[in-house]
Amino acid sequence: MTLDPQAKAILDGMAENTEMPRMIDLPPEGAREMYRGLAAALDAQGVPIGKVEDRAIPGPGGDIPVRLYEPVAGGNGLPALVFFHGGGWVIGDLETHDALCRTLANESGCKVIAVDYRLAPEHPYPAASEDCYAAVKWVEANAADINVDANSIAVGGDSAGGHLSAVVCQMAKANKGPDISFQLLIYPVTDKPGKTGSYDSFAEGYFLEKEGMEWFWKHYAGNGADESDPLLAPLQAKDLSGLPPAYVVTAGFDVLRDEGKAYADALKKAGVDVEYVNYDGMIHGFFNLQAAIDVSREAVKAAAKALKEALS
């Protein structure tokens, strides 16, 4: 397994920038600002889209900002992807994942509804999952108003957003709704930071580090949380049967690789239809590097194709 040269160039550039602090050495707001800057510098800009609309929807802790993306191709009664951004439940927002959401909308033909859920540590577990679950319920209830087919709703996200997608599917199963047709899990967090092989192999130097993941987890889980709760660690669920079909993506050089594969394997064992794809040479976060990494563009298109086929 060899690190992709374009991914390596990004890592080398970050390592050479000795003036750039580590996110985990900053307060959460400073880390958010730093991440927004990185996203603006590394991601594709100005991806054409049919229509973008910012709205606020009701949530359990107050209004939730959402952004609706209608693909260039348009259409009536579109399938929908409710998207939850990554960032360890602490950083990330509608802007950091804007280009990715635009591309997913155009490539899949879906209407993408990006959710700006509450962030930790100001709003620790389970605030993010409660907001995301409320957003999917809102999309289903307001499908006609937002030009969405209520019978073709998927959830998806990257990293912490993949975690939230998996959790929301488990919540929907437990509560007998809303009806979710598909889950797109992009290098998802599925368990507490652990001693997997990928945590040992890629603990430092590959963008998301073991210490960083522990920092994110501490901020989200807080003190005293039950780390075996499936709504915090979806891999710990005793019964995964009856969940929506899944497309699970991992990166070869990522501390989260093994737990992503473990969740895909657990879903398969429970009888869920799963497609698992590991991009051997990639690093964590590569879906947001379309402007810099060729494989990123290919991977986003492949995920969008799987989404389109699942909802067609």
ZADO-1210 file (C-alpha; in nm, 4 decimals, padded with zeros to 6 digits):
<atoms>
<atom x="00.0000" y="00.0000" z="00.0000" code="MET" pos="1"/>
<atom x="00.1518" y="00.3290" z="-00.1146" code="THR" pos="2"/>
<atom x="00.0465" y="00.6812" z="-00.0199" code="LEU" pos="3"/>
<atom x="-00.0938" y="00.8693" z="-00.3189" code="ASP" pos="4"/>
<atom x="00.1660" y="01.1254" z="-00.4417" code="PRO" pos="5"/>
<atom x="-00.0877" y="01.4094" z="-00.4438" code="GLN" pos="6"/>
<atom x="-00.1974" y="01.3264" z="-00.0891" code="ALA" pos="7"/>
<atom x="00.1669" y="01.3061" z="00.0165" code="LYS" pos="8"/>
<atom x="00.2339" y="01.6507" z="-00.1314" code="ALA" pos="9"/>
<atom x="-00.0435" y="01.7973" z="00.0842" code="ILE" pos="10"/>
<atom x="00.0894" y="01.6279" z="00.3974" code="LEU" pos="11"/>
<atom x="00.4445" y="01.7407" z="00.3193" code="ASP" pos="12"/>
<atom x="00.3271" y="02.0992" z="00.2719" code="GLY" pos="13"/>
<atom x="00.1478" y="02.0954" z="00.6058" code="MET" pos="14"/>
<atom x="00.4521" y="01.9461" z="00.7797" code="ALA" pos="15"/>
<atom x="00.6777" y="02.2157" z="00.6343" code="GLU" pos="16"/>
<atom x="00.4508" y="02.4935" z="00.7599" code="ASN" pos="17"/>
<atom x="00.5964" y="02.5079" z="01.1084" code="THR" pos="18"/>
<atom x="00.4020" y="02.8251" z="01.1890" code="GLU" pos="19"/>
<atom x="00.0658" y="02.6470" z="01.1598" code="MET" pos="20"/>
<atom x="-00.0580" y="02.5329" z="01.5028" code="PRO" pos="21"/>
<atom x="-00.2277" y="02.2021" z="01.5646" code="ARG" pos="22"/>
<atom x="-00.6047" y="02.2275" z="01.5860" code="MET" pos="23"/>
<atom x="-00.6044" y="02.0434" z="01.9165" code="ILE" pos="24"/>
<atom x="-00.3823" y="02.3133" z="02.0675" code="ASP" pos="25"/>
<atom x="-00.6478" y="02.5758" z="01.9914" code="LEU" pos="26"/>
<atom x="-00.9792" y="02.6471" z="02.1639" code="PRO" pos="27"/>
<atom x="-01.2764" y="02.5087" z="01.9664" code="PRO" pos="28"/>
<atom x="-01.3590" y="02.8422" z="01.8023" code="GLU" pos="29"/>
<atom x="-00.9971" y="02.8809" z="01.6922" code="GLY" pos="30"/>
<atom x="-00.9998" y="02.5283" z="01.5504" code="ALA" pos="31"/>
<atom x="-01.3188" y="02.6092" z="01.3589" code="ARG" pos="32"/>
<atom x="-01.1641" y="02.9184" z="01.2068" code="GLU" pos="33"/>
<atom x="-00.8512" y="02.7249" z="01.1102" code="MET" pos="34"/>
<atom x="-01.0567" y="02.4488" z="00.9482" code="TYR" pos="35"/>
<atom x="-01.2597" y="02.7005" z="00.7491" code="ARG" pos="36"/>
<atom x="-00.9333" y="02.8451" z="00.6193" code="GLY" pos="37"/>
<atom x="-00.7973" y="02.5040" z="00.5243" code="LEU" pos="38"/>
<atom x="-01.1211" y="02.4127" z="00.3478" code="ALA" pos="39"/>
<atom x="-01.1157" y="02.7340" z="00.1468" code="ALA" pos="40"/>
<atom x="-00.7539" y="02.6783" z="00.0461" code="ALA" pos="41"/>
<atom x="-00.7756" y="02.3092" z="-00.0460" code="LEU" pos="42"/>
<atom x="-01.1273" y="02.2484" z="-00.1779" code="ASP" pos="43"/>
<atom x="-01.2823" y="02.3136" z="-00.5178" code="ALA" pos="44"/>
<atom x="-01.4413" y="02.6550" z="-00.5478" code="GLN" pos="45"/>
<atom x="-01.7358" y="02.7801" z="-00.7496" code="GLY" pos="46"/>
<atom x="-01.8904" y="02.4457" z="-00.8456" code="VAL" pos="47"/>
<atom x="-02.1980" y="02.5352" z="-01.0583" code="PRO" pos="48"/>
<atom x="-02.5328" y="02.4335" z="-00.9110" code="ILE" pos="49"/>
<atom x="-02.8935" y="02.4703" z="-01.0187" code="GLY" pos="50"/>
<atom x="-03.0164" y="02.6463" z="-00.7052" code="LYS" pos="51"/>
<atom x="-02.9010" y="02.7078" z="-00.3492" code="VAL" pos="52"/>
<atom x="-03.1330" y="02.8091" z="-00.0674" code="GLU" pos="53"/>
<atom x="-03.0493" y="02.8721" z="00.2984" code="ASP" pos="54"/>
<atom x="-03.3265" y="02.8093" z="00.5479" code="ARG" pos="55"/>
<atom x="-03.3801" y="02.7510" z="00.9189" code="ALA" pos="56"/>
<atom x="-03.5858" y="02.4550" z="01.0366" code="ILE" pos="57"/>
<atom x="-03.7184" y="02.3743" z="01.3849" code="PRO" pos="58"/>
<atom x="-03.4988" y="02.1549" z="01.6021" code="GLY" pos="59"/>
<atom x="-03.4928" y="02.0212" z="01.9579" code="PRO" pos="60"/>
<atom x="-03.2547" y="02.2977" z="02.0706" code="GLY" pos="61"/>
<atom x="-03.3797" y="02.5804" z="01.8510" code="GLY" pos="62"/>
<atom x="-03.3689" y="02.6506" z="01.4803" code="ASP" pos="63"/>
<atom x="-03.1233" y="02.4470" z="01.2712" code="ILE" pos="64"/>
<atom x="-02.9626" y="02.6184" z="00.9687" code="PRO" pos="65"/>
<atom x="-02.9803" y="02.4072" z="00.6539" code="VAL" pos="66"/>
<atom x="-02.8708" y="02.4625" z="00.2961" code="ARG" pos="67"/>
<atom x="-03.0643" y="02.3111" z="00.0060" code="LEU" pos="68"/>
<atom x="-02.8841" y="02.2313" z="-00.3196" code="TYR" pos="69"/>
<atom x="-03.0820" y="02.1609" z="-00.6348" code="GLU" pos="70"/>
<atom x="-02.8750" y="01.9972" z="-00.9108" code="PRO" pos="71"/>
<atom x="-02.8085" y="02.1682" z="-01.2411" code="VAL" pos="72"/>
<atom x="-03.0307" y="01.9131" z="-01.4167" code="ALA" pos="73"/>
<atom x="-03.3259" y="02.0053" z="-01.1935" code="GLY" pos="74"/>
<atom x="-03.6485" y="01.8060" z="-01.2082" code="GLY" pos="75"/>
<atom x="-03.9616" y="01.7465" z="-01.0042" code="ASN" pos="76"/>
<atom x="-03.9911" y="01.5307" z="-00.6947" code="GLY" pos="77"/>
<atom x="-03.6180" y="01.4750" z="-00.6640" code="LEU" pos="78"/>
<atom x="-03.4588" y="01.2082" z="-00.4474" code="PRO" pos="79"/>
<atom x="-03.2911" y="01.3636" z="-00.1444" code="ALA" pos="80"/>
<atom x="-02.9635" y="01.3305" z="00.0409" code="LEU" pos="81"/>
<atom x="-02.9659" y="01.4759" z="00.3915" code="VAL" pos="82"/>
<atom x="-02.5978" y="01.5514" z="00.4462" code="PHE" pos="83"/>
<atom x="-02.4135" y="01.5853" z="00.7771" code="PHE" pos="84"/>
<atom x="-02.0694" y="01.7457" z="00.7595" code="HIS" pos="85"/>
<atom x="-01.7564" y="01.6088" z="00.9194" code="GLY" pos="86"/>
<atom x="-01.5277" y="01.7778" z="01.1682" code="GLY" pos="87"/>
<atom x="-01.5300" y="01.5650" z="01.4797" code="GLY" pos="88"/>
<atom x="-01.8617" y="01.7128" z="01.6017" code="TRP" pos="89"/>
<atom x="-01.6563" y="02.0219" z="01.6978" code="VAL" pos="90"/>
<atom x="-01.5589" y="02.1942" z="01.3715" code="ILE" pos="91"/>
<atom x="-01.7064" y="02.2191" z="01.0213" code="GLY" pos="92"/>
<atom x="-02.0130" y="02.3967" z="00.8884" code="ASP" pos="93"/>
<atom x="-02.2133" y="02.4613" z="00.5739" code="LEU" pos="94"/>
<atom x="-01.9227" y="02.6469" z="00.4123" code="GLU" pos="95"/>
<atom x="-01.6518" y="02.3857" z="00.4701" code="THR" pos="96"/>
<atom x="-01.8527" y="02.1252" z="00.2802" code="HIS" pos="97"/>
<atom x="-02.0210" y="02.3473" z="00.0224" code="ASP" pos="98"/>
<atom x="-01.8240" y="02.2230" z="-00.2793" code="ALA" pos="99"/>
<atom x="-01.8713" y="01.8575" z="-00.1822" code="LEU" pos="100"/>
<atom x="-02.2477" y="01.9038" z="-00.1451" code="CYS" pos="101"/>
<atom x="-02.2669" y="02.0790" z="-00.4818" code="ARG" pos="102"/>
<atom x="-02.0796" y="01.7963" z="-00.6526" code="THR" pos="103"/>
<atom x="-02.2882" y="01.5260" z="-00.4856" code="LEU" pos="104"/>
<atom x="-02.6078" y="01.7023" z="-00.5951" code="ALA" pos="105"/>
<atom x="-02.4982" y="01.7391" z="-00.9566" code="ASN" pos="106"/>
<atom x="-02.3493" y="01.3913" z="-00.9920" code="GLU" pos="107"/>
<atom x="-02.6365" y="01.2062" z="-00.8219" code="SER" pos="108"/>
<atom x="-02.9299" y="01.4147" z="-00.9415" code="GLY" pos="109"/>
<atom x="-03.0417" y="01.4415" z="-00.5790" code="CYS" pos="110"/>
<atom x="-03.1472" y="01.7433" z="-00.3849" code="LYS" pos="111"/>
<atom x="-02.8913" y="01.7747" z="-00.1065" code="VAL" pos="112"/>
<atom x="-02.9987" y="01.9191" z="00.2268" code="ILE" pos="113"/>
<atom x="-02.6886" y="02.0059" z="00.4325" code="ALA" pos="114"/>
<atom x="-02.7481" y="02.0317" z="00.8063" code="VAL" pos="115"/>
<atom x="-02.5608" y="02.2760" z="01.0322" code="ASP" pos="116"/>
<atom x="-02.6164" y="02.0796" z="01.3534" code="TYR" pos="117"/>
<atom x="-02.5100" y="02.2029" z="01.6969" code="ARG" pos="118"/>
<atom x="-02.1409" y="02.1573" z="01.7756" code="LEU" pos="119"/>
<atom x="-01.9540" y="02.0355" z="02.0819" code="ALA" pos="120"/>
<atom x="-01.8293" y="02.1125" z="02.3378" code="PRO" pos="121"/>
<atom x="-02.0960" y="02.3819" z="02.3731" code="GLU" pos="122"/>
<atom x="-02.3534" y="02.1199" z="02.2772" code="HIS" pos="123"/>
<atom x="-02.2183" y="01.7732" z="02.3598" code="PRO" pos="124"/>
<atom x="-02.3643" y="01.4322" z="02.2779" code="TYR" pos="125"/>
<atom x="-02.6436" y="01.3717" z="02.1914" code="PRO" pos="126"/>
<atom x="-02.7209" y="01.7213" z="02.0570" code="ALA" pos="127"/>
<atom x="-02.5754" y="01.6612" z="01.7094" code="ALA" pos="128"/>
<atom x="-02.7606" y="01.3333" z="01.6552" code="SER" pos="129"/>
<atom x="-03.0860" y="01.4843" z="01.7812" code="GLU" pos="130"/>
<atom x="-03.0542" y="01.7754" z="01.5353" code="ASP" pos="131"/>
<atom x="-02.9714" y="01.5430" z="01.2464" code="CYS" pos="132"/>
<atom x="-03.2621" y="01.3119" z="01.3239" code="TYR" pos="133"/>
<atom x="-03.4961" y="01.6125" z="01.3441" code="ALA" pos="134"/>
<atom x="-03.3691" y="01.7340" z="01.0065" code="ALA" pos="135"/>
<atom x="-03.4501" y="01.4047" z="00.8342" code="VAL" pos="136"/>
<atom x="-03.7974" y="01.4074" z="00.9876" code="LYS" pos="137"/>
<atom x="-03.8442" y="01.7629" z="00.8604" code="TRP" pos="138"/>
<atom x="-03.7353" y="01.6701" z="00.5081" code="VAL" pos="139"/>
<atom x="-03.9828" y="01.3834" z="00.4975" code="GLU" pos="140"/>
<atom x="-04.2668" y="01.5974" z="00.6385" code="ALA" pos="141"/>
<atom x="-04.1960" y="01.8883" z="00.4029" code="ASN" pos="142"/>
<atom x="-04.0997" y="01.6898" z="00.0950" code="ALA" pos="143"/>
<atom x="-04.3579" y="01.8467" z="-00.1353" code="ALA" pos="144"/>
<atom x="-04.2618" y="02.1981" z="-00.0298" code="ASP" pos="145"/>
<atom x="-03.8919" y="02.1462" z="-00.1052" code="ILE" pos="146"/>
<atom x="-03.9386" y="01.9452" z="-00.4278" code="ASN" pos="147"/>
<atom x="-03.8342" y="01.6120" z="-00.2783" code="VAL" pos="148"/>
<atom x="-03.9744" y="01.2605" z="-00.3119" code="ASP" pos="149"/>
<atom x="-04.0636" y="01.1560" z="00.0437" code="ALA" pos="150"/>
<atom x="-04.0076" y="00.7913" z="-00.0517" code="ASN" pos="151"/>
<atom x="-03.6486" y="00.8468" z="-00.1715" code="SER" pos="152"/>
<atom x="-03.4531" y="00.9954" z="00.1168" code="ILE" pos="153"/>
<atom x="-03.0933" y="00.9046" z="00.1958" code="ALA" pos="154"/>
<atom x="-02.8591" y="01.0220" z="00.4684" code="VAL" pos="155"/>
<atom x="-02.4864" y="01.0681" z="00.4338" code="GLY" pos="156"/>
<atom x="-02.1791" y="01.2395" z="00.5633" code="GLY" pos="157"/>
<atom x="-01.8057" y="01.2223" z="00.6164" code="ASP" pos="158"/>
<atom x="-01.6195" y="01.1279" z="00.9354" code="SER" pos="159"/>
<atom x="-01.8355" y="01.2607" z="01.2220" code="ALA" pos="160"/>
<atom x="-02.1042" y="01.3124" z="00.9581" code="GLY" pos="161"/>
<atom x="-02.0764" y="00.9463" z="00.8637" code="GLY" pos="162"/>
<atom x="-02.1140" y="00.8623" z="01.2306" code="HIS" pos="163"/>
<atom x="-02.4245" y="01.0784" z="01.2543" code="LEU" pos="164"/>
<atom x="-02.5683" y="00.9137" z="00.9422" code="SER" pos="165"/>
<atom x="-02.5237" y="00.5684" z="01.0937" code="ALA" pos="166"/>
<atom x="-02.6733" y="00.6851" z="01.4239" code="VAL" pos="167"/>
<atom x="-02.9739" y="00.8507" z="01.2567" code="VAL" pos="168"/>
<atom x="-03.0476" y="00.5261" z="01.0696" code="CYS" pos="169"/>
<atom x="-03.0461" y="00.3395" z="01.4008" code="GLN" pos="170"/>
<atom x="-03.2715" y="00.6055" z="01.5560" code="MET" pos="171"/>
<atom x="-03.5133" y="00.5806" z="01.2641" code="ALA" pos="172"/>
<atom x="-03.5267" y="00.2039" z="01.3000" code="LYS" pos="173"/>
<atom x="-03.5953" y="00.2288" z="01.6742" code="ALA" pos="174"/>
<atom x="-03.8653" y="00.4923" z="01.6253" code="ASN" pos="175"/>
<atom x="-04.0174" y="00.3358" z="01.3131" code="LYS" pos="176"/>
<atom x="-03.9454" y="00.6418" z="01.1030" code="GLY" pos="177"/>
<atom x="-03.8662" y="00.8491" z="00.9155" code="PRO" pos="178"/>
<atom x="-03.8231" y="00.6203" z="00.6168" code="ASP" pos="179"/>
<atom x="-03.4571" y="00.6237" z="00.5098" code="ILE" pos="180"/>
<atom x="-03.3741" y="00.4430" z="00.1852" code="SER" pos="181"/>
<atom x="-02.9920" y="00.4554" z="00.1848" code="PHE" pos="182"/>
<atom x="-02.6909" y="00.5550" z="00.3943" code="GLN" pos="183"/>
<atom x="-02.3686" y="00.6991" z="00.2529" code="LEU" pos="184"/>
<atom x="-02.0949" y="00.6568" z="00.5145" code="LEU" pos="185"/>
<atom x="-01.7691" y="00.8287" z="00.4206" code="ILE" pos="186"/>
<atom x="-01.4813" y="00.7210" z="00.6510" code="TYR" pos="187"/>
<atom x="-01.7264" y="00.7146" z="00.9424" code="PRO" pos="188"/>
<atom x="-01.6484" y="00.7168" z="01.3136" code="VAL" pos="189"/>
<atom x="-01.8201" y="00.4047" z="01.4458" code="THR" pos="190"/>
<atom x="-01.6609" y="00.3505" z="01.7869" code="ASP" pos="191"/>
<atom x="-01.4593" y="00.5271" z="02.0550" code="LYS" pos="192"/>
<atom x="-01.0925" y="00.5898" z="01.9687" code="PRO" pos="193"/>
<atom x="-00.9310" y="00.2527" z="02.0051" code="GLY" pos="194"/>
<atom x="-00.6426" y="00.0189" z="01.9518" code="LYS" pos="195"/>
<atom x="-00.7218" y="-00.0962" z="01.6007" code="THR" pos="196"/>
<atom x="-00.4440" y="-00.1657" z="01.3545" code="GLY" pos="197"/>
<atom x="-00.5122" y="00.1573" z="01.1684" code="SER" pos="198"/>
<atom x="-00.4893" y="00.3578" z="01.4918" code="TYR" pos="199"/>
<atom x="-00.1497" y="00.2009" z="01.5550" code="ASP" pos="200"/>
<atom x="-00.0228" y="00.2444" z="01.1982" code="SER" pos="201"/>
<atom x="-00.1406" y="00.6007" z="01.1294" code="PHE" pos="202"/>
<atom x="-00.1347" y="00.7600" z="01.4741" code="ALA" pos="203"/>
<atom x="00.0698" y="01.0558" z="01.3508" code="GLU" pos="204"/>
<atom x="00.1401" y="01.2365" z="01.0279" code="GLY" pos="205"/>
<atom x="-00.1698" y="01.1543" z="00.8206" code="TYR" pos="206"/>
<atom x="-00.3889" y="01.4611" z="00.8841" code="PHE" pos="207"/>
<atom x="-00.6294" y="01.3072" z="01.1371" code="LEU" pos="208"/>
<atom x="-00.4092" y="01.1798" z="01.4185" code="GLU" pos="209"/>
<atom x="-00.4902" y="00.9547" z="01.7116" code="LYS" pos="210"/>
<atom x="-00.4449" y="01.2410" z="01.9589" code="GLU" pos="211"/>
<atom x="-00.6711" y="01.4588" z="01.7487" code="GLY" pos="212"/>
<atom x="-00.9450" y="01.1962" z="01.7357" code="MET" pos="213"/>
<atom x="-00.9246" y="01.1617" z="02.1137" code="GLU" pos="214"/>
<atom x="-00.9604" y="01.5411" z="02.1413" code="TRP" pos="215"/>
<atom x="-01.2719" y="01.5410" z="01.9257" code="PHE" pos="216"/>
<atom x="-01.4232" y="01.2455" z="02.1122" code="TRP" pos="217"/>
<atom x="-01.3617" y="01.4069" z="02.4517" code="LYS" pos="218"/>
<atom x="-01.5347" y="01.7262" z="02.3420" code="HIS" pos="219"/>
<atom x="-01.8372" y="01.5417" z="02.2030" code="TYR" pos="220"/>
<atom x="-01.8798" y="01.2557" z="02.4489" code="ALA" pos="221"/>
<atom x="-01.8089" y="01.4725" z="02.7512" code="GLY" pos="222"/>
<atom x="-01.7574" y="01.3233" z="03.0946" code="ASN" pos="223"/>
<atom x="-01.9518" y="01.0220" z="03.2080" code="GLY" pos="224"/>
<atom x="-02.1043" y="00.9242" z="02.8734" code="ALA" pos="225"/>
<atom x="-02.1759" y="00.5565" z="02.8181" code="ASP" pos="226"/>
<atom x="-01.9241" y="00.4777" z="02.5437" code="GLU" pos="227"/>
<atom x="-02.1063" y="00.1535" z="02.4658" code="SER" pos="228"/>
<atom x="-02.4257" y="00.3426" z="02.3750" code="ASP" pos="229"/>
<atom x="-02.4906" y="00.2741" z="02.0038" code="PRO" pos="230"/>
<atom x="-02.6018" y="00.6358" z="01.9604" code="LEU" pos="231"/>
<atom x="-02.2446" y="00.7304" z="02.0521" code="LEU" pos="232"/>
<atom x="-02.0682" y="00.4229" z="01.9131" code="ALA" pos="233"/>
<atom x="-02.2914" y="00.2697" z="01.6417" code="PRO" pos="234"/>
<atom x="-02.0633" y="-00.0339" z="01.6065" code="LEU" pos="235"/>
<atom x="-02.1728" y="-00.1357" z="01.9579" code="GLN" pos="236"/>
<atom x="-02.5346" y="-00.1919" z="01.8499" code="ALA" pos="237"/>
<atom x="-02.6518" y="-00.5428" z="01.9293" code="LYS" pos="238"/>
<atom x="-02.8802" y="-00.5690" z="01.6254" code="ASP" pos="239"/>
<atom x="-02.8078" y="-00.3978" z="01.2924" code="LEU" pos="240"/>
<atom x="-03.0666" y="-00.5885" z="01.0934" code="SER" pos="241"/>
<atom x="-03.3297" y="-00.3919" z="00.9054" code="GLY" pos="242"/>
<atom x="-03.1108" y="-00.0863" z="00.8461" code="LEU" pos="243"/>
<atom x="-03.0980" y="00.0843" z="00.5043" code="PRO" pos="244"/>
<atom x="-02.8541" y="-00.0325" z="00.2367" code="PRO" pos="245"/>
<atom x="-02.5139" y="00.1290" z="00.2782" code="ALA" pos="246"/>
<atom x="-02.2173" y="00.2503" z="00.0764" code="TYR" pos="247"/>
<atom x="-01.9163" y="00.2650" z="00.3077" code="VAL" pos="248"/>
<atom x="-01.5931" y="00.4390" z="00.2107" code="VAL" pos="249"/>
<atom x="-01.2616" y="00.4283" z="00.3950" code="THR" pos="250"/>
<atom x="-00.9130" y="00.5665" z="00.3307" code="ALA" pos="251"/>
<atom x="-00.6055" y="00.3435" z="00.3480" code="GLY" pos="252"/>
<atom x="-00.3949" y="00.5852" z="00.5547" code="PHE" pos="253"/>
<atom x="-00.6567" y="00.6793" z="00.8137" code="ASP" pos="254"/>
<atom x="-00.6935" y="00.5957" z="01.1818" code="VAL" pos="255"/>
<atom x="-01.0652" y="00.5361" z="01.1142" code="LEU" pos="256"/>
<atom x="-01.0109" y="00.2798" z="00.8388" code="ARG" pos="257"/>
<atom x="-01.0514" y="-00.0351" z="01.0466" code="ASP" pos="258"/>
<atom x="-01.3631" y="00.0727" z="01.2356" code="GLU" pos="259"/>
<atom x="-01.5262" y="00.1799" z="00.9086" code="GLY" pos="260"/>
<atom x="-01.4620" y="-00.1629" z="00.7629" code="LYS" pos="261"/>
<atom x="-01.5768" y="-00.3265" z="01.0865" code="ALA" pos="262"/>
<atom x="-01.9102" y="-00.1445" z="01.0605" code="TYR" pos="263"/>
<atom x="-01.9509" y="-00.2456" z="00.6964" code="ALA" pos="264"/>
<atom x="-01.8776" y="-00.6060" z="00.7936" code="ASP" pos="265"/>
<atom x="-02.1230" y="-00.5912" z="01.0844" code="ALA" pos="266"/>
<atom x="-02.3958" y="-00.4538" z="00.8577" code="LEU" pos="267"/>
<atom x="-02.3335" y="-00.7334" z="00.6069" code="LYS" pos="268"/>
<atom x="-02.3440" y="-00.9941" z="00.8814" code="LYS" pos="269"/>
<atom x="-02.6813" y="-00.8538" z="00.9879" code="ALA" pos="270"/>
<atom x="-02.8178" y="-00.8981" z="00.6349" code="GLY" pos="271"/>
<atom x="-02.7900" y="-00.5366" z="00.5208" code="VAL" pos="272"/>
<atom x="-02.6962" y="-00.4744" z="00.1569" code="ASP" pos="273"/>
<atom x="-02.3512" y="-00.3101" z="00.1747" code="VAL" pos="274"/>
<atom x="-02.0926" y="-00.1927" z="-00.0756" code="GLU" pos="275"/>
<atom x="-01.7560" y="-00.1283" z="00.0869" code="TYR" pos="276"/>
<atom x="-01.4797" y="00.0650" z="-00.0890" code="VAL" pos="277"/>
<atom x="-01.1334" y="00.1346" z="00.0509" code="ASN" pos="278"/>
<atom x="-00.9126" y="00.3850" z="-00.1314" code="TYR" pos="279"/>
<atom x="-00.5715" y="00.2430" z="-00.0471" code="ASP" pos="280"/>
<atom x="-00.3555" y="00.5506" z="-00.1075" code="GLY" pos="281"/>
<atom x="-00.5839" y="00.8091" z="00.0489" code="MET" pos="282"/>
<atom x="-00.5834" y="01.0028" z="00.3746" code="ILE" pos="283"/>
<atom x="-00.8678" y="01.1087" z="00.6009" code="HIS" pos="284"/>
<atom x="-01.0718" y="01.3948" z="00.4557" code="GLY" pos="285"/>
<atom x="-00.9887" y="01.3242" z="00.0922" code="PHE" pos="286"/>
<atom x="-01.3484" y="01.3749" z="-00.0277" code="PHE" pos="287"/>
<atom x="-01.2963" y="01.7438" z="00.0485" code="ASN" pos="288"/>
<atom x="-00.9807" y="01.7643" z="-00.1631" code="LEU" pos="289"/>
<atom x="-01.1299" y="01.7520" z="-00.5110" code="GLN" pos="290"/>
<atom x="-00.9241" y="02.0491" z="-00.6262" code="ALA" pos="291"/>
<atom x="-00.5964" y="01.8852" z="-00.5244" code="ALA" pos="292"/>
<atom x="-00.6341" y="01.5067" z="-00.5615" code="ILE" pos="293"/>
<atom x="-00.7509" y="01.3276" z="-00.8759" code="ASP" pos="294"/>
<atom x="-00.8694" y="01.0221" z="-00.6820" code="VAL" pos="295"/>
<atom x="-01.0917" y="01.2472" z="-00.4720" code="SER" pos="296"/>
<atom x="-01.2923" y="01.3541" z="-00.7760" code="ARG" pos="297"/>
<atom x="-01.3230" y="00.9922" z="-00.8888" code="GLU" pos="298"/>
<atom x="-01.4330" y="00.8785" z="-00.5425" code="ALA" pos="299"/>
<atom x="-01.6987" y="01.1482" z="-00.5078" code="VAL" pos="300"/>
<atom x="-01.8393" y="01.0570" z="-00.8489" code="LYS" pos="301"/>
<atom x="-01.8441" y="00.6870" z="-00.7584" code="ALA" pos="302"/>
<atom x="-02.0282" y="00.7586" z="-00.4328" code="ALA" pos="303"/>
<atom x="-02.2774" y="00.9817" z="-00.6141" code="ALA" pos="304"/>
<atom x="-02.3359" y="00.7070" z="-00.8705" code="LYS" pos="305"/>
<atom x="-02.4087" y="00.4547" z="-00.5939" code="ALA" pos="306"/>
<atom x="-02.6467" y="00.7046" z="-00.4350" code="LEU" pos="307"/>
<atom x="-02.8242" y="00.7687" z="-00.7654" code="LYS" pos="308"/>
<atom x="-02.8656" y="00.3987" z="-00.8383" code="GLU" pos="309"/>
<atom x="-02.9933" y="00.3265" z="-00.4881" code="ALA" pos="310"/>
<atom x="-03.2613" y="00.5967" z="-00.5061" code="LEU" pos="311"/>
<atom x="-03.3626" y="00.5537" z="-00.8701" code="SER" pos="312"/>
</atoms>
